[in-house]
Amino acid sequence: MAGVYVHIPFCKQKCTYCDFHFSTSFENYRQKMIDAMVSEIESQVDYLVGKEVNTIYFGGGTPSLLTRIELYRIMDSISKNFTIPHDAEISLEANPDDIDAQTLEDWKSVGVNRLSVGLQSFKQEDLDWMNRAHSRDEALVCIDLIQSAGIENITVDLMYGLPNLSIDEWKSHVQTVIGFNIPHISAYCLTIEDKTALETMVRRGKVVPANEDQQSEQFELLVELLLENGFEHYEISNFGKKGFESKHNSNYWKGEWYLGIGPSAHSFNGISRSWNIANNKQYIKAIEKGQEFSELEVLTKEDRFNECVLTGLRTSSGLSLERLQSITDVPSEFHTNCEDFMAKKWMQSREGVLTLTREGRLRADYIASALFVLK
């Protein structure tokens, strides 16, 4: 199995915390961008050779800005160039302010069967300093619209660790989502990325981020509430009810192949990784002229080992020692560090599979980095 990721590099406005690739000035070349993406799909027909595409994911940026015709052109090109089963998961990221009855019918008509909604917060003050395009009221209304349209496979994004977000407010946000009967939630701790508006705001003292204790408290509350309400914590940032886990993201964590379409999109075929130009106009120009539009990195055994560690430990299915050994010899230091983490009750081992405990998941990045092998 394999996946196709389509990066739509358009946004209405720039969120203060975002460091993804996108542009807010795109109207004069959006048609050329769609043409370029279709051309890229056609040129990459052999990349996933022999593999069925069971997931398609429209991310960004803001894919919900695309018209039905634009989405159809991309979907039609993918369908013509790859084998897609009838039950493929086709996801689209959407902002609440773009959702109405007509757009929902348009998305369904081109095959979208899963929506990822960027709620982030139900506190208007948060949405304002984040510079989100939607309001609290639009966040509250959009889920009803989606469910009324007959779309059941819904996931929403929430953010914790926000400045001035109390534990009671965070609890209310989580309980609100639970009350909507949404089957999947992705929750992310606010991170301050370099060269973002948020980084400038923090540096100037206009925003004071939550400390680690506050972040941990909110994460623990999140896990507790969702487990109590029938969710499985199947990946550090992701919670799903049975049958509603993200197939697309799960493929990433399992090391399955994927093809990235659009500027800045990444691709992976088991032995190498490539990434497209992170510049809209240069991407379009390169494809129009038949020039190279991506860079390639051939992965070493150490690269593949470390990636397996990083992704495996993030999931509830865990890290298979047998899979690691199939990549390269597992060093003795790896086993020594694992024993130390198990003594601290951050990790557990069962039938050759390592998983992190709830306490360990708070330290996932540190634990993974300690287990990496050096190049």
C-alpha positions in Angstrom: 0.0 0.0 0.0 1.0 3.6 -0.5 -0.2 7.2 0.0 -0.3 10.4 -2.0 0.1 13.7 -0.3 -1.0 16.9 -2.1 0.4 20.2 -0.7 -1.9 23.1 -1.4 0.4 26.2 -0.7 -2.4 28.8 -0.4 -3.8 30.5 2.7 -6.1 33.5 3.3 -3.8 34.8 6.0 -0.7 33.8 8.0 -1.2 32.2 11.4 1.4 33.5 13.9 2.8 30.1 14.8 3.0 28.6 11.3 6.2 27.8 9.6 4.7 25.6 6.8 5.2 26.7 3.1 2.3 28.7 1.7 1.5 32.1 0.1 -1.4 34.5 0.8 -0.9 36.1 -2.7 -1.8 33.5 -5.1 -4.9 34.5 -7.1 -2.9 35.5 -10.2 -1.3 32.1 -10.6 -3.5 29.6 -8.9 -4.5 28.0 -12.3 -0.9 27.6 -13.2 -0.3 25.9 -9.8 -3.0 23.4 -10.5 -1.6 22.8 -14.0 1.9 22.2 -12.5 0.6 19.8 -9.9 -1.3 17.7 -12.6 1.9 17.7 -14.6 3.9 16.5 -11.6 1.4 13.7 -11.0 1.8 12.5 -14.6 5.6 12.7 -14.4 5.7 10.6 -11.2 3.5 7.7 -12.5 6.3 5.2 -11.9 7.3 6.4 -8.4 4.8 4.0 -6.6 5.1 1.3 -9.2 3.4 -1.9 -8.2 1.7 -0.3 -5.2 -2.0 0.5 -4.6 -2.7 4.0 -3.3 -5.0 3.5 -0.4 -4.8 7.0 1.0 -4.8 10.5 -0.5 -4.3 13.5 1.7 -4.9 17.2 0.8 -2.8 19.3 3.2 -1.3 22.7 3.2 -1.7 25.6 3.5 -5.4 25.5 3.2 -6.8 22.9 0.8 -10.4 24.1 1.5 -9.7 27.2 -0.6 -9.7 25.1 -3.8 -12.8 25.1 -6.0 -14.6 21.9 -6.9 -13.1 22.0 -10.4 -9.6 22.4 -9.1 -10.0 19.5 -6.7 -11.5 17.4 -9.4 -8.6 18.0 -11.8 -6.1 16.8 -9.2 -8.2 13.8 -8.1 -8.9 12.9 -11.7 -5.1 12.9 -12.5 -4.3 10.8 -9.5 -7.1 8.3 -10.5 -5.8 8.0 -14.0 -2.2 7.5 -13.0 -2.4 5.3 -9.9 -4.5 2.3 -8.7 -7.0 3.5 -6.1 -9.3 1.0 -4.3 -12.9 1.9 -3.8 -12.5 2.2 -0.1 -9.4 4.5 -0.2 -9.2 7.1 2.6 -9.4 10.6 0.9 -8.8 13.4 3.4 -8.9 17.1 3.1 -7.8 19.7 5.6 -10.4 22.5 6.1 -10.7 25.7 8.0 -14.1 26.3 9.8 -14.7 29.5 7.8 -14.6 27.7 4.5 -17.2 25.1 5.5 -20.8 25.5 4.3 -23.4 23.2 2.8 -22.3 23.7 -0.8 -18.6 23.2 -0.2 -19.3 20.0 1.7 -21.3 18.7 -1.3 -18.6 19.7 -3.6 -15.9 17.9 -1.6 -18.1 14.8 -1.4 -18.6 14.9 -5.2 -14.9 14.6 -5.9 -14.4 11.7 -3.5 -13.4 13.3 -0.2 -14.6 11.1 2.6 -12.6 12.4 5.6 -12.3 16.0 6.9 -9.5 17.4 9.1 -10.8 20.6 10.7 -8.4 23.1 12.2 -10.3 24.2 15.2 -7.2 24.9 17.4 -9.2 26.6 20.2 -12.7 27.7 21.2 -11.4 30.8 22.9 -11.8 33.9 20.7 -8.8 35.6 22.4 -6.6 32.7 21.3 -7.9 32.7 17.8 -7.2 36.4 17.6 -3.5 36.3 18.6 -3.0 33.2 16.5 -4.4 35.3 13.5 -6.8 32.5 12.6 -9.2 33.2 9.8 -12.2 31.7 11.7 -14.1 32.8 14.8 -15.2 30.8 17.8 -18.8 30.8 16.5 -17.7 29.3 13.2 -15.7 26.6 15.0 -18.9 25.7 17.0 -21.1 25.6 13.9 -19.0 23.8 11.3 -19.1 20.3 12.9 -22.9 20.3 12.8 -22.7 21.2 9.1 -20.3 18.4 8.4 -22.3 15.8 10.2 -25.5 17.0 8.6 -23.9 16.5 5.2 -23.4 12.8 6.1 -19.6 12.9 6.6 -18.8 10.8 9.7 -15.0 10.4 9.4 -14.0 13.7 11.0 -10.9 14.7 12.9 -10.2 18.0 14.5 -7.0 19.8 15.6 -6.7 21.3 19.1 -3.7 23.1 20.6 -2.6 23.1 24.2 0.2 24.8 26.0 -1.2 28.2 24.8 -0.4 31.4 26.6 -2.9 32.2 29.4 -4.8 28.9 28.7 -6.0 27.7 32.1 -6.5 24.0 32.9 -10.3 24.6 33.2 -10.4 26.3 29.8 -8.4 23.4 28.2 -10.8 20.9 29.9 -13.7 22.7 28.4 -12.2 22.6 24.9 -11.7 18.9 25.1 -15.1 18.3 26.5 -16.7 20.4 23.8 -15.1 18.2 21.1 -16.2 15.1 22.9 -19.7 16.4 23.0 -19.7 16.8 19.2 -19.2 13.0 19.0 -16.2 13.4 16.8 -14.3 10.1 16.3 -10.8 11.4 16.0 -8.7 14.2 17.6 -5.2 15.5 16.9 -3.8 17.6 19.8 -0.5 19.5 19.5 1.5 21.4 22.0 2.2 25.0 20.8 5.8 25.1 19.6 7.7 28.3 18.9 9.3 28.0 15.5 12.1 30.2 14.2 11.3 33.1 11.9 7.5 33.0 12.8 5.4 35.9 14.0 5.0 34.0 17.3 8.7 33.8 17.8 8.9 37.6 17.4 6.0 38.1 19.8 7.7 35.9 22.5 11.1 37.6 22.0 9.5 41.0 22.5 7.6 39.8 25.6 4.2 40.3 24.0 3.3 36.6 24.5 4.4 34.4 27.4 4.3 30.7 26.5 3.2 28.0 28.9 5.9 26.3 30.9 6.7 22.6 30.7 4.6 21.8 33.9 1.6 23.5 32.4 2.0 21.7 29.1 2.4 18.3 30.8 -0.7 18.9 33.0 -2.8 19.7 30.0 -1.5 16.7 28.0 -2.2 14.4 30.9 -5.8 15.8 31.3 -6.3 15.3 27.5 -5.2 11.7 27.7 -7.4 11.0 30.7 -10.5 12.6 29.3 -10.2 10.9 25.9 -9.5 7.4 27.2 -12.5 7.7 29.5 -14.6 8.5 26.4 -13.6 5.5 24.2 -10.6 6.9 22.4 -7.4 5.0 21.8 -4.2 6.9 22.2 -2.6 5.3 19.2 0.0 7.9 18.5 1.5 10.6 20.7 -0.6 13.4 19.2 -3.5 11.4 17.9 -6.6 9.8 19.4 -9.2 7.8 17.6 -12.2 5.7 18.3 -12.1 2.1 16.9 -11.9 2.1 13.1 -11.3 5.9 12.8 -7.5 6.0 13.1 -5.9 8.0 10.3 -4.8 5.5 7.7 -2.7 8.1 5.9 -0.6 9.1 8.9 -0.4 5.5 10.1 1.3 4.7 6.8 4.0 7.3 7.6 4.6 5.7 11.0 4.8 2.2 9.5 7.3 3.2 6.9 5.0 2.8 3.9 5.8 4.6 0.6 4.3 7.9 -0.2 4.4 10.4 -3.0 4.3 14.2 -2.3 2.8 16.5 -4.9 3.2 20.3 -4.9 5.9 22.8 -3.7 7.7 21.7 -0.5 6.0 18.2 -0.5 8.2 15.2 0.5 8.2 11.7 -1.0 9.6 8.4 0.3 10.1 5.0 -1.3 11.9 3.0 1.3 15.4 3.7 0.2 15.4 7.5 -0.5 13.6 10.7 0.3 13.0 13.6 -1.9 11.5 17.1 -1.4 10.2 19.6 -3.8 11.2 23.3 -4.2 9.6 25.3 -1.4 8.9 28.3 -3.7 5.6 28.5 -5.6 6.8 30.4 -8.7 10.1 28.4 -9.0 8.1 25.1 -8.7 5.7 26.1 -11.5 8.6 27.4 -13.7 10.7 24.2 -13.2 7.8 22.0 -14.2 6.8 24.1 -17.2 10.3 24.0 -18.5 10.9 20.3 -17.7 13.6 21.1 -15.2 14.4 19.4 -11.9 12.1 20.5 -9.1 13.2 18.4 -6.2 16.2 17.2 -4.2 17.1 13.6 -3.4 18.6 12.0 -0.4 19.6 8.3 -0.4 19.0 7.0 3.1 21.8 5.1 4.9 21.1 2.2 7.1 21.6 4.5 10.1 19.0 6.9 8.7 16.5 4.2 8.3 17.2 2.8 11.7 16.8 6.2 13.4 13.6 6.9 11.5 12.2 3.5 12.5 13.0 4.3 16.2 11.4 7.8 16.0 8.2 6.7 14.3 7.8 3.4 16.1 8.0 4.8 19.6 5.4 7.4 18.8 2.7 4.8 18.3 0.8 2.4 20.5 1.8 -0.5 18.3 5.4 0.2 19.3 8.9 -0.4 18.0 9.7 -3.9 16.7 13.2 -5.1 17.5 12.9 -7.6 14.7 12.2 -4.8 12.2 15.2 -2.8 13.6 17.5 -5.9 13.2 16.4 -6.3 9.6 17.8 -2.8 8.9 21.1 -3.1 10.7 22.7 -4.7 13.8 21.2 -3.2 16.9 24.1 -1.9 19.0 24.6 -2.9 22.7 24.2 0.8 23.8 20.7 0.6 22.4 19.8 -2.2 24.8 21.5 -0.6 27.7 19.6 2.6 27.2 16.3 0.7 26.9 17.0 -1.1 30.2 17.5 2.3 31.8 14.3 3.7 30.4 12.4 0.6 31.6 13.9 1.0 35.1 12.5 4.5 35.1 9.1 3.2 33.9 9.2 5.2 30.7 9.3 2.2 28.5 8.0 -1.4 28.5 8.8 -4.4 26.4 6.6 -7.3 25.4 7.3 -10.0 22.9 10.1 -8.1 21.2 8.2 -4.8 20.9 9.0 -1.6 22.8 6.4 0.9 23.7 6.4 4.0 25.8 4.4 4.4 29.0 2.2 7.5 29.6 5.1 9.0 31.5 7.5 8.0 28.7 5.4 9.7 26.0 6.1 13.0 27.7 9.7 12.4 26.9 9.4 10.7 23.5 11.8 12.9 21.6 14.5 12.6 24.2 14.1 8.8 24.5 14.2 8.4 20.7 17.3 10.6 20.3 19.1 8.6 23.0 18.4 5.4 21.0 19.6 6.7 17.6 22.7 5.2 16.1 25.5 7.6 14.9 26.3 7.9 11.2 
